Amino acid sequence: MATFILVHGTFANAADWPALQSGLAEEVSPPTDTARFEQVPWTGKNRASARQAAAKQIRSKVDEIRTHLPSEKIFIIGHSHGGNAIAYFLKTYPEVALEVTGCAFLSTPFVAIRARAGAIRPLLLVLLFMSAAPVTVWAEYALPRSIKNIADWPMQFWWGVAALAVLSLLLTLIAFRPYRSRDTIDAMLAKTILQQTTDIPTGNYLFLRCSGDEAAAALSAFQFNAWLAVKLSQKIEHLFRPLFSERPLVVMGFTAFAVILFYTAFRAAIPIASDLAEIGIVELFRQMGSWLTDGQILRVVVVILFLLLVFVIPIIFILSLLGTIAVFAAQALASWSFGWTEFRAGLLVELAIEPLPFGNYSLTHIDWASASAPDGITHSWTYEHPVAIARLRDWVQSGLS
């Protein structure tokens, strides 16, 4: 006799796999065996905690079957995130997993998670510059643009800048609170890394996937975003290494000073920028060309350096910083929305979405050009496609024998 434990995917509580069940029943039935099917009615929520709870239900099913049918062959079949529920079962209850004949994973995306090296420092820098926004807004509204000379800036303006800078630092400290303790960070990372599903123990497994899987396409976009976050954070750290001190208070103080200094220099440069605007870029380059003709190379170098320091470098830095903020937040949000990590933990880790777990495994890939392909989205084909069902039957027959 053989029992099949079926584990549905996310948001698929009413999943019904008649083609798969009838195909497996035909494989098992002759001449004397019978096939039994058990459903695991987990919540289907798109959260790692829900899939871990489903793993506990799978264990209960296996224990129940073993109690009543000690010699029963048990196969567990999971679709999509149902396969990740099976992975958590295999990781969490390895002794019970030994009682299972085999596990099949249909269109399952496996996730690998590791700590991002030096994640705290880019995160702190991002938080600090985000906290500088109130200072900038205050300065723009409190200081009329008609006051171009820095010597004419009123004292009330400076008091407002200082007060907002202190408030911004306090807000940053509050936002950074979950990451202040090394022990807290280590505990958060340890819990998050346990949620990866690529590190299942060795066993008798079958992995099926169909071409054109739209879920795989969405996860590939997520994978690119994760890669981009790593690259941008590395570039930011290389360009502004002095800001990445090991002492957070030093970084915060220096950054607050840099923000105020940058804005002061920017506003002080407005008269020069106005003059440049009146001259025009074309006229400026023509003038620089005449200086070169006259041999005034140093004068040209000074103008170019000024333009770089006042306009080009700050713009590149701001765009890079905004890009890093957007990518970091998008990765953490995507990681949270796919149910892999908490949002705050998603800022500290790197994720890789894999078609197979770690180890020496093979993937049965079903061609989407098949004339016998069912209608509908391809993510569900692995429990409807005739080729997938035939492959499952062969795998079950191998397990039975």
C-alpha positions in Angstrom: 0.0 0.0 0.0 1.1 3.6 -0.6 -0.1 6.9 0.9 0.5 10.2 -0.8 0.5 13.3 1.3 -0.4 16.3 -0.9 0.7 19.8 0.1 -0.8 22.7 -1.8 0.9 26.0 -2.5 0.4 29.6 -1.4 -3.2 30.8 -1.5 -4.3 27.4 -2.9 -6.3 26.0 0.1 -8.9 24.5 -2.3 -6.3 22.8 -4.5 -7.7 19.8 -6.3 -5.3 17.6 -8.4 -7.6 15.0 -10.0 -5.3 14.2 -12.9 -2.4 13.6 -10.7 -4.3 11.5 -8.2 -5.9 9.3 -10.8 -2.5 8.8 -12.5 -0.8 7.7 -9.3 -3.7 5.5 -8.2 -3.4 3.6 -11.5 0.3 3.2 -10.9 -0.1 1.8 -7.4 -3.3 -0.2 -7.6 -2.4 -3.3 -9.7 -2.3 -6.0 -8.7 -3.1 -5.9 -4.9 -2.0 -2.5 -3.6 -4.2 0.6 -3.1 -3.4 4.2 -3.1 -4.5 6.6 -0.3 -4.4 10.4 -0.5 -4.0 12.7 2.4 -4.3 16.5 2.2 -2.3 18.9 4.5 -4.8 21.8 5.0 -2.3 24.5 6.0 -3.3 28.2 5.8 -1.6 28.9 2.5 -0.3 32.3 3.7 2.7 33.7 2.0 4.9 33.6 5.1 7.8 31.4 6.2 6.1 30.9 9.5 3.0 29.5 7.8 5.1 27.1 5.8 7.0 26.1 9.0 3.6 25.4 10.7 2.6 23.3 7.7 5.8 21.3 8.2 4.5 20.4 11.7 1.3 19.3 10.1 3.2 17.1 7.7 5.0 15.5 10.6 1.7 14.8 12.3 0.4 13.1 9.1 3.4 10.9 8.9 3.2 9.9 12.5 -0.5 9.1 12.2 0.1 6.9 9.1 3.0 5.1 10.7 0.9 4.4 13.8 -2.0 2.8 11.9 -0.1 1.4 8.9 3.5 0.6 10.0 4.5 -0.9 6.6 3.0 1.8 4.5 5.0 3.5 1.7 4.7 7.3 2.2 5.3 9.8 -0.6 5.0 13.5 0.0 4.2 15.8 -3.0 4.2 19.5 -2.7 3.4 22.2 -5.3 5.1 25.6 -5.2 5.6 26.8 -1.6 4.0 23.5 -0.5 7.4 22.1 -1.5 9.1 24.6 0.9 6.8 23.3 3.6 8.1 19.9 2.8 11.7 21.3 3.0 11.1 22.6 6.4 9.7 19.2 7.5 12.8 17.5 6.2 15.1 20.0 8.0 13.2 20.2 11.3 12.2 16.5 11.7 15.1 14.5 10.1 14.3 11.4 12.1 10.7 11.4 11.0 11.7 12.2 7.5 13.6 8.8 7.4 10.2 7.1 7.5 9.2 8.7 4.2 9.9 6.8 0.9 10.3 10.0 -1.2 9.3 13.6 -1.7 8.4 15.4 -5.0 8.7 19.1 -5.5 6.5 20.6 -8.2 7.5 24.1 -9.4 9.1 24.8 -6.0 11.4 27.9 -5.7 14.1 27.2 -3.1 15.7 30.1 -1.3 19.3 30.4 -0.1 20.0 33.0 2.5 23.3 34.4 3.9 24.3 37.4 5.9 25.3 40.4 3.8 28.9 41.4 4.7 29.0 44.9 6.3 25.3 45.4 5.9 25.0 47.6 9.0 27.3 50.3 7.7 25.5 51.1 4.4 22.2 50.8 6.3 23.4 53.4 8.9 24.6 55.7 6.2 21.2 55.5 4.4 19.3 56.2 7.6 21.5 59.2 8.4 21.1 60.8 5.0 17.4 60.1 5.1 17.2 61.8 8.5 18.8 64.9 6.9 15.7 65.6 4.8 14.0 67.7 7.6 17.1 70.0 7.7 17.0 70.5 3.9 13.3 71.2 3.9 13.7 73.7 6.7 16.5 75.4 5.0 14.7 75.7 1.7 11.6 77.3 3.3 13.2 79.3 6.1 15.9 81.0 4.0 14.8 83.3 1.2 16.7 82.7 -2.0 17.1 86.5 -2.2 19.7 86.2 0.6 22.7 84.9 -1.4 25.5 86.0 0.8 26.3 83.5 3.5 27.3 86.3 5.9 23.7 87.6 5.8 22.1 84.3 6.9 20.2 85.1 10.1 21.1 83.4 13.4 17.6 82.0 13.7 18.2 80.0 10.6 21.3 78.3 12.1 19.5 77.5 15.3 16.8 75.8 13.3 19.3 73.8 11.4 21.0 72.7 14.6 17.7 71.8 16.3 16.6 69.8 13.3 20.0 68.1 13.0 19.7 66.9 16.6 16.1 65.7 16.0 17.2 63.9 12.9 19.9 62.1 14.8 17.5 61.1 17.5 15.1 59.7 14.9 18.0 57.8 13.3 18.9 56.3 16.7 15.3 55.1 17.1 15.2 53.7 13.6 18.6 52.0 14.1 17.6 50.6 17.5 16.9 47.0 16.3 20.5 46.9 14.9 22.4 48.4 17.8 23.2 45.2 19.6 25.5 42.6 18.0 23.7 39.9 19.9 20.3 41.1 18.5 21.7 41.2 15.0 23.2 37.7 15.3 19.9 36.3 16.7 18.0 38.0 13.9 20.4 36.6 11.3 20.4 33.1 12.8 16.6 33.0 12.8 16.4 34.3 9.2 19.1 31.9 7.8 17.2 29.0 9.3 14.4 29.9 6.9 16.4 29.0 3.8 15.2 25.8 2.1 18.2 24.9 -0.1 19.9 22.9 2.7 17.6 19.9 3.0 19.1 16.5 3.9 19.9 14.0 1.2 17.0 11.8 0.2 14.9 10.3 -2.6 13.6 13.4 -4.3 12.0 14.4 -7.6 12.1 18.0 -8.9 9.7 19.1 -11.7 9.3 22.4 -13.4 7.6 23.7 -16.6 9.1 26.2 -19.1 7.6 29.7 -18.9 6.8 29.4 -15.2 5.5 32.9 -14.4 6.4 32.5 -10.7 10.0 31.8 -11.6 10.0 34.9 -13.8 8.9 37.1 -10.9 11.5 35.5 -8.6 14.2 36.1 -11.2 13.3 39.8 -11.1 13.6 39.7 -7.4 17.0 37.9 -7.8 18.3 40.8 -10.0 17.1 43.3 -7.5 19.0 41.5 -4.8 22.2 41.5 -6.9 21.8 45.2 -7.7 21.5 46.0 -4.0 24.8 44.3 -3.3 26.6 46.0 -6.1 25.3 49.5 -5.2 26.2 49.1 -1.6 29.7 48.0 -2.5 30.1 51.1 -4.8 28.9 53.4 -2.1 31.3 51.9 0.5 34.2 52.2 -1.9 33.5 55.8 -2.8 32.9 57.0 0.7 35.0 54.7 2.9 35.7 57.4 5.6 32.0 57.3 6.4 32.1 53.6 7.3 33.8 53.8 10.6 33.3 50.9 13.1 32.0 53.4 15.6 28.4 54.4 14.8 28.5 57.6 16.9 31.5 58.8 14.9 29.8 58.1 11.7 26.6 59.9 12.8 28.4 63.0 14.0 30.6 63.2 10.9 27.6 62.6 8.6 25.5 65.3 10.4 28.4 67.7 10.0 28.8 66.7 6.3 25.2 67.3 5.6 25.2 70.8 7.1 28.5 71.6 5.4 27.3 70.3 2.0 24.1 72.3 2.2 25.9 75.4 3.3 28.3 75.1 0.4 25.5 74.5 -2.0 23.6 77.6 -0.9 26.8 79.6 -0.9 27.4 78.5 -4.5 24.1 79.8 -5.7 25.5 83.2 -6.8 28.2 81.5 -8.7 25.7 79.1 -10.3 23.5 82.1 -11.2 26.5 83.7 -12.9 27.2 80.5 -14.8 23.6 80.3 -15.8 23.7 83.8 -17.2 26.9 83.1 -19.0 25.6 79.8 -20.4 27.3 76.5 -20.7 28.2 77.0 -24.4 29.8 80.4 -23.6 31.6 78.9 -20.6 33.2 76.2 -22.8 34.1 78.8 -25.4 35.7 80.9 -22.7 37.6 77.9 -21.5 38.8 77.2 -25.0 40.2 80.7 -25.3 42.0 80.2 -22.0 43.6 77.1 -23.3 44.6 78.9 -26.5 46.2 81.6 -24.3 48.0 79.0 -22.3 45.9 79.5 -19.1 45.7 75.8 -18.3 45.6 76.3 -14.6 42.5 78.5 -14.8 40.7 75.8 -16.8 41.6 73.1 -14.3 40.3 75.3 -11.4 37.0 75.8 -13.2 36.6 72.1 -13.9 37.5 71.1 -10.4 34.9 73.7 -9.1 32.2 72.3 -11.3 33.1 68.7 -10.2 33.1 69.6 -6.5 29.9 71.7 -6.5 27.7 70.0 -9.0 28.9 66.7 -10.6 30.2 64.8 -7.5 27.3 65.8 -5.2 24.8 64.8 -7.9 26.4 61.4 -8.5 26.6 60.8 -4.7 22.9 61.8 -4.2 21.7 59.6 -7.1 23.8 56.7 -5.9 22.5 57.1 -2.4 18.9 57.3 -3.5 19.4 54.3 -5.8 20.9 52.3 -2.9 17.9 53.3 -0.6 15.4 52.3 -3.3 17.1 49.0 -4.1 17.7 48.0 -0.4 14.1 48.9 0.4 12.8 47.1 -2.7 14.8 43.9 -1.8 13.6 43.9 1.8 10.0 44.6 0.7 10.1 41.8 -1.9 11.7 39.4 0.6 8.9 40.2 3.0 6.2 40.0 0.4 7.4 36.6 -0.8 7.4 35.5 2.9 11.1 34.7 3.2 12.1 37.2 5.8 10.9 40.0 8.1 11.3 43.4 6.5 14.1 44.6 8.9 16.0 41.3 8.5 15.7 41.6 4.7 18.0 44.6 4.9 20.8 42.5 6.4 20.9 39.4 4.2 21.4 38.3 0.6 19.0 35.9 -1.0 19.3 33.6 -4.0 16.2 31.9 -5.5 17.2 28.5 -6.8 15.4 25.8 -8.9 17.2 23.1 -6.9 18.5 22.7 -3.3 22.2 22.4 -2.6 23.8 19.1 -3.6 23.9 16.7 -6.6 20.3 16.8 -7.9 18.7 16.9 -11.3 15.7 18.9 -12.6 13.0 17.4 -14.9 12.1 20.4 -17.1 8.9 20.1 -19.1 8.8 21.7 -22.5 6.0 24.3 -22.7 5.7 23.8 -26.5 4.1 20.4 -25.9 0.9 19.9 -27.8 -0.6 18.1 -24.8 0.0 21.0 -22.4 -3.1 22.0 -20.4 -4.6 25.4 -20.7 -3.9 28.1 -18.0 -0.8 29.4 -16.3 2.3 27.2 -16.5 3.0 27.3 -12.7 0.2 24.7 -12.2 1.2 22.4 -15.1 3.4 20.2 -12.9 0.3 18.6 -11.4 -1.8 18.6 -14.6 0.7 18.0 -17.5 0.7 14.4 -18.8 4.5 14.4 -19.0 4.8 15.5 -15.4 2.3 12.9 -14.2 4.1 10.2 -16.2 7.4 11.3 -14.6 5.8 11.1 -11.2 4.5 7.6 -11.9 7.9 6.4 -12.9 9.4 7.9 -9.7 6.7 6.3 -7.5 7.2 2.9 -9.2 11.0 3.2 -8.5 10.2 3.9 -4.8 7.7 1.1 -4.5 10.2 -1.4 -5.9 
